Amino acid sequence: QALLSALQAAVLAFLILTGPSLQCASPRGSGRRHRTGNRTPLVYKQHVPNVSENTLGASGLAEGRISKEDPRFKKLVTNDNPDIIFRDEEGDGTDRIMTQRCKDKLKILAISVMNTWQGVKLRVTEAWDDDGHHAKDSLHYEGRAVDITTSDKDRAKYGMLAKLAVEAGFDWVYFESRGHIHCSVKSDSSAAIKIGGCFPPLATVYAENKGTLNMADLRIGDKVLSLKADGKLGFSEVVSFLDRNDKRSGVYYSISTSDLRTITLTDNHLIYTSTTNSSSIESYVANYAQTVQVGQFVLVNDNNSEIRASQVTHVTSQTVTGVYAPLTNDGTIVVNGVVTSCYGIINSERIAHLSCSPLRWMHTLSKYIPFISRDTEQNGIHWYAEFLYSVGRIFLSPDLLYIV
């Protein structure tokens, strides 16, 4: 009964709090961005998002050229979708080779193209390539980029084709030339951490009565240094893990500051940033880690008692094995001396915090009611986090929900 009540409360909180952002749902599991009433085609040389392709807010950094002899080549897939025409000018099928994420986005786009123009199919002119004629860090070398046209080669359609590619969920779309549209995606390893922002296993927290702990050693019930609602530091109990998996790998972003602090977290994790050198919490907003820029400020702790601003000096990426997403009572946590949110995926800390209230209630009840599990040995994504993400994919607008 307690579990049912928690579930009902979660649905109610999630739907009420997101009120203005609710809109008609796209097919469940499609992974595409929600369509709005604005179907304005892209114009020549426009790209979406309006940042460089290899930045954290788009397809991300290049991870290195993949040759046929590279062990990573075995992870690429062949696209045999009959709804897509592949030019294959090399005659060896290389235009069909790509990452799984790229293949998935092309499948969605192919359907959109057929629905938009009767008798017209999507045409791929370039995918994975190893001939060296692209730029040094081209994502074509990793199977993460494709060049596309329509099957009728009608250039008047290409602006709308680019718009459809954006809606299909490509991470970067560029009306690159009069002859084709360029699209690219995040690496599969980056997209592997699908639900919730996470920290790596060697990230550190400060626990009451235990001192400094690695994230992998943190347990439900530990009280860790966090930011309180009044803007002061204090200890907050870990009530659950939204995700915990010591085997799964993914791309993490490391944000370094002027006082030599470095926090490593996933691109969809919320972290407090400001454009001003202020230590007042009112000056900070929780944003995705992928939007953090050099020159901005984050909050760091001094001697586990005070917070102050520290300027971002570097942002880099790396692949790490192990993902950990602890949830505290206050919804905040200090990791590697940097103040962050416990939440990811939902670009509203208020909605995320209130939507996770049932987990806090269940943790409190578990202290008094034996049959309510505390998930102390959980491995993988918490069922409740997965439930919230599924609901969000149906109801939330793309500016609030991070869809991978």
Residue pairs with C-beta under 8 A, 6 or more apart in sequence:
2 362
2 365
2 369
2 372
3 362
3 372
6 358
6 359
6 361
6 362
7 358
7 387
9 357
9 358
9 361
10 355
10 357
10 358
10 384
10 387
10 388
11 391
13 354
13 355
13 357
13 358
14 351
14 355
14 388
14 391
14 392
14 395
15 22
15 391
15 395
17 350
17 351
17 354
17 355
18 351
18 395
18 396
18 400
21 395
21 396
21 397
21 399
21 400
22 395
22 396
22 397
23 34
23 36
23 395
23 397
24 34
25 34
25 393
25 394
25 395
26 32
26 34
26 35
28 390
28 393
28 394
29 393
30 108
31 104
31 105
31 108
31 169
31 403
31 404
32 108
32 167
32 168
32 169
32 403
33 166
33 167
33 168
33 169
33 398
33 403
34 397
34 398
35 167
39 160
39 163
40 163
41 159
41 160
41 162
41 163
42 48
42 159
42 162
42 163
42 166
42 173
42 175
43 159
43 175
44 159
44 175
44 178
45 175
45 176
46 162
46 174
46 175
47 53
47 172
47 173
47 174
47 175
48 162
48 166
48 172
48 173
49 57
49 58
49 172
51 57
51 58
52 58
53 59
53 139
53 172
53 174
53 184
54 60
54 61
54 62
54 137
54 139
56 253
56 267
56 289
56 290
56 291
56 292
56 315
56 317
57 290
57 291
58 171
58 172
58 184
59 139
59 144
59 145
59 171
59 172
59 184
59 185
59 186
60 171
60 186
60 187
60 190
60 251
60 267
60 317
61 317
62 137
62 138
62 139
62 141
62 142
63 142
63 187
63 189
63 251
63 319
64 142
65 130
65 141
65 142
66 72
66 73
66 76
66 128
66 130
66 141
66 142
66 143
67 73
67 130
68 130
75 99
75 188
76 97
76 98
76 99
76 128
76 143
77 97
77 98
77 99
77 100
77 103
78 93
78 96
78 97
79 86
79 96
79 97
79 98
79 103
79 106
79 124
79 127
80 96
81 103
81 106
81 107
81 110
83 107
83 110
83 111
83 114
83 121
83 122
84 106
84 110
84 121
84 122
84 123
84 124
85 121
85 122
85 123
85 124
85 151
86 93
86 95
86 96
86 123
86 124
86 127
87 95
87 123
87 124
87 125
87 126
88 94
88 95
88 96
89 95
89 125
94 127
94 128
94 129
94 130
95 124
95 125
95 126
95 127
95 128
96 124
96 127
97 127
97 128
97 143
98 106
98 127
98 128
98 143
98 144
98 146
99 142
99 143
99 144
99 185
99 187
99 188
100 188
101 144
101 185
101 186
101 187
101 188
101 191
102 127
102 143
102 144
102 145
102 146
102 184
102 185
105 165
105 168
105 169
105 170
105 183
105 185
106 122
106 124
106 146
106 168
108 168
108 169
109 122
109 148
109 164
109 165
109 168
109 170
110 121
110 122
112 164
112 167
112 168
113 120
113 121
113 122
113 150
113 161
113 164
114 120
114 121
114 122
116 160
116 164
117 150
117 152
117 157
120 150
120 151
120 152
120 154
120 157
121 150
121 151
122 148
122 150
122 151
123 148
123 149
123 150
123 151
123 153
124 146
124 147
124 148
125 147
125 148
125 149
125 180
126 140
126 145
126 146
126 147
126 180
127 140
127 143
127 145
127 146
128 140
128 141
128 142
128 143
129 138
129 140
129 141
130 141
134 140
134 141
138 145
139 145
139 184
139 185
142 187
144 184
144 185
144 186
144 187
145 182
145 183
145 184
145 185
146 182
146 183
146 184
147 176
147 180
147 181
147 182
147 183
148 161
148 165
148 180
148 181
148 183
149 158
149 161
149 179
149 180
149 181
150 157
150 158
150 161
155 178
155 179
158 175
158 178
158 180
158 181
159 175
161 181
162 173
162 174
162 175
162 181
165 173
165 181
165 183
166 173
169 403
170 183
170 184
170 185
171 184
171 185
171 186
172 183
172 184
172 185
173 181
173 182
173 183
174 181
174 182
174 183
175 181
176 182
185 191
186 251
186 404
187 251
189 249
189 250
189 251
189 319
190 250
190 251
190 267
191 404
192 248
192 249
192 250
193 243
193 248
193 250
193 266
193 268
193 323
194 381
194 389
194 404
195 242
195 243
195 345
195 381
195 385
195 386
195 389
196 242
196 243
196 268
196 325
196 343
196 344
196 345
196 381
196 385
196 389
197 265
197 266
197 268
197 269
197 270
197 289
197 325
197 341
197 343
197 344
197 345
198 243
198 250
198 265
198 266
198 269
198 323
198 324
198 325
198 344
199 215
199 264
199 265
199 269
199 323
199 324
199 325
199 326
199 335
200 215
200 252
200 264
200 320
200 322
200 323
200 324
201 214
201 215
201 216
201 246
201 320
201 321
201 322
201 324
202 214
202 215
202 216
203 214
203 215
203 263
203 264
203 265
203 324
203 335
203 336
204 212
204 213
204 214
204 215
204 335
204 336
205 212
205 213
205 215
205 218
205 224
205 225
205 326
205 333
205 334
205 335
206 212
206 213
206 224
206 225
206 304
206 334
207 213
207 218
207 222
207 223
207 224
207 225
207 235
208 222
208 223
208 224
208 235
209 223
210 222
213 222
213 224
215 324
215 326
215 335
216 246
216 322
216 324
218 224
218 238
218 324
218 326
219 238
219 376
220 238
220 239
220 240
220 241
220 363
220 374
220 375
220 376
221 237
221 238
221 374
222 237
222 238
223 235
223 236
223 237
223 238
224 235
224 236
224 238
224 326
224 328
224 333
224 334
225 233
225 234
225 235
225 301
225 304
225 333
225 334
226 233
226 234
226 235
226 236
226 328
226 330
226 332
226 333
226 334
227 233
227 281
227 299
227 307
227 330
227 332
227 334
227 339
228 234
228 236
228 330
228 332
229 330
231 280
231 281
231 282
231 307
232 307
233 301
233 304
233 305
233 306
233 307
233 334
234 330
236 328
236 329
236 330
236 332
236 333
237 328
237 329
237 363
238 326
238 327
238 328
239 327
239 328
239 329
239 359
239 360
239 363
240 326
240 327
240 359
240 362
240 363
240 375
240 378
240 382
240 384
241 324
241 325
241 326
241 327
241 375
241 378
241 382
242 325
242 326
242 327
242 342
242 356
242 381
242 382
242 385
243 323
243 324
243 325
243 380
243 381
243 382
243 385
244 323
244 324
244 325
244 378
244 379
244 380
245 322
245 323
245 379
245 380
245 381
246 321
246 322
246 379
247 321
247 322
248 321
248 322
248 323
249 319
249 320
249 321
249 322
250 266
250 319
250 320
250 323
251 266
251 267
251 317
251 318
251 319
252 264
252 265
252 266
252 317
252 318
252 319
252 320
253 264
253 265
253 266
253 267
253 289
253 290
253 292
253 315
253 316
253 317
254 262
254 263
254 264
254 314
254 315
254 316
254 317
254 318
255 262
255 263
255 264
255 265
255 271
255 289
255 292
255 298
255 312
255 314
255 315
255 338
256 262
256 312
256 313
256 314
256 315
256 316
257 298
257 300
257 310
257 311
257 312
257 313
257 338
258 310
258 311
258 312
258 313
259 300
259 310
261 300
261 310
261 336
261 337
261 338
262 336
263 271
263 298
263 335
263 336
263 337
263 338
263 340
264 318
264 320
264 336
265 271
265 289
265 335
265 340
266 289
266 323
266 344
267 288
267 289
267 290
268 288
268 289
268 290
268 344
268 345
268 402
268 404
269 288
269 289
269 340
269 341
269 343
269 344
270 286
270 287
270 288
270 289
270 340
270 341
270 343
270 344
270 347
270 349
270 352
271 286
271 287
271 288
271 289
271 292
271 298
271 338
271 340
271 341
272 281
272 284
272 285
272 286
272 287
272 298
272 299
272 339
272 340
272 341
273 284
273 285
273 287
273 291
273 292
273 296
273 297
273 298
273 312
274 283
274 284
274 285
274 296
274 297
274 298
274 309
275 296
275 297
276 283
276 297
276 309
277 297
277 309
277 311
278 284
278 297
278 309
279 299
279 307
279 308
279 309
281 299
281 307
284 299
286 341
286 343
286 349
287 347
288 344
288 347
288 402
292 298
292 312
292 315
293 312
293 315
294 312
294 313
294 314
294 315
295 311
295 312
296 311
296 312
297 309
297 310
297 311
297 312
298 309
298 310
298 312
298 338
298 339
299 307
299 308
299 309
299 310
299 338
299 339
300 307
300 308
300 309
300 310
300 337
300 338
300 339
301 307
301 334
301 337
301 338
301 339
302 308
307 339
310 338
325 342
325 344
325 385
326 333
326 342
327 342
327 356
327 359
328 342
329 360
331 341
331 342
331 343
331 349
331 352
331 353
331 356
332 339
332 340
332 341
332 342
333 340
333 341
333 342
334 340
341 349
341 352
343 349
343 352
343 353
343 356
344 402
345 352
345 389
345 392
345 401
345 402
346 352
346 355
346 388
346 392
346 396
346 400
346 401
346 402
347 399
347 400
347 401
347 402
348 400
351 400
355 388
356 384
356 388
358 384
359 382
359 384
362 372
363 374
365 372
366 372
366 373
366 374
375 382
389 401
392 400
392 401
393 401
393 403
